[in-house]
C-alpha cells in the first residue's frame, strides 16, 4: 500500500490554519494510504523551547490531531523523538547534501529573521531532517503547504543522490496539495501564524473567536455599512469558503456588493459556521485531556509501529552505506 507521511511542529497552540492546511488533509489521506503522522518535536528544538513547554505542546498537538479526526486505528500517530532513527538517518543524509543546496533554501532566511538572537545550525539543516522524516517510512505521498515546496524538492534531490551512490533504496516523494495550502491570517496579509499574532485558535470558544474576528481586516473600501463592497478582495469572505455552505456564501456576497449586509454581520455568520466545526473538536479535545492514559496509550502504540517501520528502512541503509548493523 502506498504510504504517506507528514508532521506538525509543536511550537504553540493549534490554529485554524493548521486545521485547514494540514489536519483536514490528514483525515482524508488516512482513508487512501498507509499513513504516518508525526508530532515533530526535534524540529521544534530550533526555537530553543523550555522543556515543560515542549512537553505540553507535544501533547496538545497530538490531542488536536486526534480531535480533528486522525484515527489511530487507520493511521500511525507518534512523536518524532520516540523514533531515534530520525536523527540517525538525518545525519547520514546531511553527509550527502551539498552546502550549496542548503544555501538556496529561502525558509532559512525567513526563520533566521524571525529569531535573530538564535540563528542556529538546526535552522540551516532543518530540511535534511525533514527529508529523513519522509525517507524513513519510504513515503511516496507527502502533504505539504506551498511554503514547503522547496524543501520537498530538496528531499527528492537528496534521495535520488542516495539511490545513485548506494543503490535504489528510496521512492521519489510526490506532493499532495491541501485544499487550503495557504491560509491568510486576521491581518489579511501574512500566512496565519501564532508568531505573527494573526491566528484564530482551534480550541478557542465562539466568544473568543468573535472577539478576534471583530478586528480582522476586511474589504478596505467598506468603511461604513452603507459602502458597497467587493467580496473577492475580502479575506473574511475567503474564510467563508472554508466554513460556509455555497448557497449561504452567495447570499453573503450579494449582501456585501449591495451594502445590505455589514462586515460585522458577515463575521457573526462566519463565527457561527466556524463554531459548528470547532465546537465538536474542542469537546473531543477536552475528553482526551481528561483521559491522559488514553493519549499515552495511543502515542506509545504509534511509536512502536513507527520504530518498526523506521528500523526496517535503517537496516537496509546501514548495510548499503557500510556501517555496523544493530545486534
VENVEN-V489952 format. One record per backbone hydrogen bond with DSSP energy under -1.0 kcal/mol. CO is the residue of the C=O (numbers start at 0). NH is the residue of the N-H. Records with the same first field share a line. If there is no record, write none. Layout:
BEGIN
CO = NH, NH
END
This chain:
BEGIN
1 = 33
2 = 139, 140
3 = 35
5 = 37
7 = 39
8 = 10
13 = 201
14 = 18
15 = 19
16 = 20
17 = 21, 22
18 = 23
21 = 25
22 = 26
23 = 27
24 = 28
25 = 29
27 = 30
28 = 31, 32
33 = 3
34 = 75
35 = 5
36 = 77
37 = 7
38 = 40, 79
39 = 43
42 = 45
43 = 46
44 = 47
49 = 53
50 = 54
51 = 55
52 = 56
53 = 57
54 = 58
55 = 59
56 = 60
57 = 61
58 = 62
59 = 63
60 = 64
61 = 65
62 = 66
63 = 67
64 = 69
65 = 68
70 = 73, 74
75 = 36
77 = 38
78 = 81
79 = 82
82 = 85
83 = 87
84 = 88
85 = 89
86 = 90
87 = 91
88 = 92
89 = 93
90 = 94
92 = 95
93 = 96
97 = 101
98 = 102
101 = 104
105 = 109
106 = 110
107 = 111
108 = 112
109 = 113
110 = 114
114 = 117
117 = 119
120 = 124
124 = 127, 128
125 = 129
126 = 130
127 = 131
128 = 132
129 = 133
130 = 134
131 = 135
133 = 138
134 = 137
139 = 173
140 = 4
141 = 175
144 = 147
145 = 148
147 = 151
148 = 152
149 = 153
150 = 154
151 = 155
152 = 156
153 = 157
154 = 158
155 = 159
156 = 160
157 = 161
158 = 162
159 = 163
160 = 164
161 = 165
162 = 166
173 = 141
175 = 143
182 = 191
184 = 187
185 = 216
189 = 184
192 = 197
197 = 185
199 = 15
204 = 208
205 = 209
206 = 210
207 = 211
208 = 212
209 = 213
212 = 215
218 = 221
220 = 222
223 = 226
229 = 232
230 = 233
233 = 237
234 = 238
235 = 239
238 = 241, 242
239 = 243
244 = 248
245 = 249
246 = 250
247 = 251
248 = 252
249 = 253
250 = 254
251 = 255
252 = 256
253 = 257
254 = 259, 260
255 = 228
261 = 265
262 = 266
263 = 267
264 = 268
265 = 269
266 = 270
267 = 271
268 = 272
269 = 273
270 = 274
271 = 275
273 = 276, 277
274 = 278
276 = 280
277 = 281
278 = 282
279 = 283
280 = 284
281 = 285
282 = 286
283 = 287
284 = 288
285 = 289
290 = 293, 294
291 = 295
292 = 296
293 = 297
294 = 298
295 = 299
296 = 300
297 = 301
298 = 302
299 = 303
300 = 304
301 = 305
302 = 306
303 = 307
304 = 308
305 = 309
306 = 310
307 = 311
308 = 312
309 = 313
310 = 314
311 = 315
312 = 316
313 = 317
314 = 318
315 = 319
316 = 320
317 = 321, 322
END
